[in-house]
Amino acid sequence: MAKTRAKKTQPVSRSKRATRTPASRAKARKSRAPAGSRAQTARPSTRVAARTRTAASGIGVRRHHMDYTSHALEDVKRFYTELLGFRDFEYDARMQSLSVRTGASSSVGFMPPTPGPPEQWRPPREPAIVLEVSDVDRAHRDLAARGVTFLQPPTDMPGRHRVAILRDPEGRTIMLAQPIAP
């Protein structure tokens, strides 16, 4: 049985493409692989490449999530979704947990204390939640207009960031940070 071979086509330079007639351009379009075929999907899209890229860590971290103990989940939910404006979140009624997506590969979660000694779920000091924003002054104005109280207005900090500091309803420190040029 004879094998059939697909006709190989040479890439056409930009200058030659410009000189093609409308009929030859239509013929070239018809000879292209159909959308979704292997020929057109050989190169991964930017979205796929970004998803499969490993982080700078040596252990291949691809997503960052912080969990916090919450004693007032409804207040926390209202603060992060209504005041700060996060729209992508999940509330699990069975687990009484809230997960708020804060970026393409980051989120912050809140859930009630787990059974056990208080020191197990109430650390001496929780870390700050740092949310990088494009314009910290605008974010400060918008949130202050909605009633958010800040511990520190936008201030240039060592390390090339302009930072505004506030607290969520349960006292967690939230830093809105904007990178600034040196």
N, C-alpha and C positions, 0 to 999 in steps of 0.2 A: 504494500500500500504506500503510495507516495505521500509525503508530508507536504502540506501547503505552508507556504511562508507568507507572513504579513509583509506587505510592501514597506520598505524602509523609506522614510521621508527625511530629507535633510532640513535642518532649521533654516528658515528664511531670515536674512538680515533685515533690519529696520528699513534700510534704504530700498531694498527690493520690494518690501511690503508696500511701501508708499507708491511704487510704480505699477502695482497690479491693477488689472481692470476689475470692474465690479463683478463680472462673471467668474474670474479666477479667484476672487476673494470668497465668493459664495461657495465655489467648489472646495476651497481650502477649509471653510467652516464645516462643510458636510463630512470631510474626511477625518475630522478630529474625533477623538474618543468621546463617547457619550458621558454626560455628567455622572459622577459617582463611580465610574469605571476605574479599574486598577491604574490605568495610564494617567488619569487626572489626579489620583489620590496618592501618588508616589511620594510627594513631599508633604510632611505633616504640616498642618495649619499652625499658625502662631498659637492659637488657643490650646491645641493638643501639645505642642512643644512646651508651652508654659506649664501645663499640668504635669508633664512627665519629667520636667527638670528637677534635679535634686537641689536642696538648699546648700548653703555654704558649710553646714555642719558635717562632720565626719561620719555621723550616724544616719544621714539621709533624711533629716526632718523636712517634711513637705507641708505641714500645717501646724499652726500655733493656736492652742486653746488654753485658756486659764479658767479654772473653776473656783468659785467663791461661795462661802456659806452665806445664806440669806435667811433672815428672820422675818422679812416683810417683802415677799416676792412680788405682790401686786404693785407696791410702791416702786420697787426696782424696775419692774416691767414698764410701768408708766414713764419713769424717768428716762430710761434708755430709748424707748420707742417714741414717746410723745415729745419730750423735751429735747433730747439729743437727736431725734429724728431717724434712728435706725429702722429700716423697713423690713429687713430680712432677719426674721427670728423664728424660733420654734418654742412653743410652750407645751410641755408634756404634763398633762393633768394627773396621770397615774403616778409619775415620779415626782410631781410638783417641782419641775425644773424648767429653767428658761435658758436658752442658748441664743445669743445675739451675734450675728455675723458682722464683724467689724472691718473686714477687708477680704480680698480675694482668697487668702489662705489663713485667715485668723478669725477667732471668735472668742467670746467670753461667756462663761456659764455661771448660773446661780442656782443653788438648791438648798433645801433646809438642812440643818445639822444632822449628821448621822449619829445613830446611837453610840454611846461610848463616853468616856470621860471628857469633860469640856476642853481640856488642853489638847485633846486629839483633833478637834475641829475648830478651835479658836486659837490660832497662832498668836504669838506676842505682837507681831506687826505684819500686816499683809503688804505685798508690794503695790506700787501704783499702777494703774491702768494707763498706758500712754497711747493716745490716739493721734496719729499724724494727720494733720489737716493742711490744706493748700493755703489758707489765709487765716491765721489765728486771730487777728484783729477783727475780721468780719465774723468769725465764729463766736468770739467773745461778745460782740455787739448783739448778734442774733439771739444768743442764749440769755444774755442779761435782759433783753427786751421780753423774753418769755418767763422771766422770774428766777432764773438760775443765779445763785449767789456764788461769787468767786472768792477764793482765798488769796489769789494773786492775779492781778490783771496781766495782759501780755507783757512779758519782760524778756529782753535778750539775755540768754544764759551762756556761760562758758560751754564750749562744745558745739557752737554754731546752730543753736536752736532758739527760737522765740517761743516761750511757754506761758500758758495761762493755766492756773490750777483751781479746781473745784472739787466738791465731794458729792458722791451719790447719796441717796436717802439713808443709807446705813453707815455713812462715814468713810467709805473707800475713797482714796485719793485718785483723782482723774486728772491727767495732764494732757492738755491739747498742745501739741508741739508742731511747729512749722520749721523746717530746715531753712537756714539763712546762709547766704554767701559769706565766706570769711573776710 
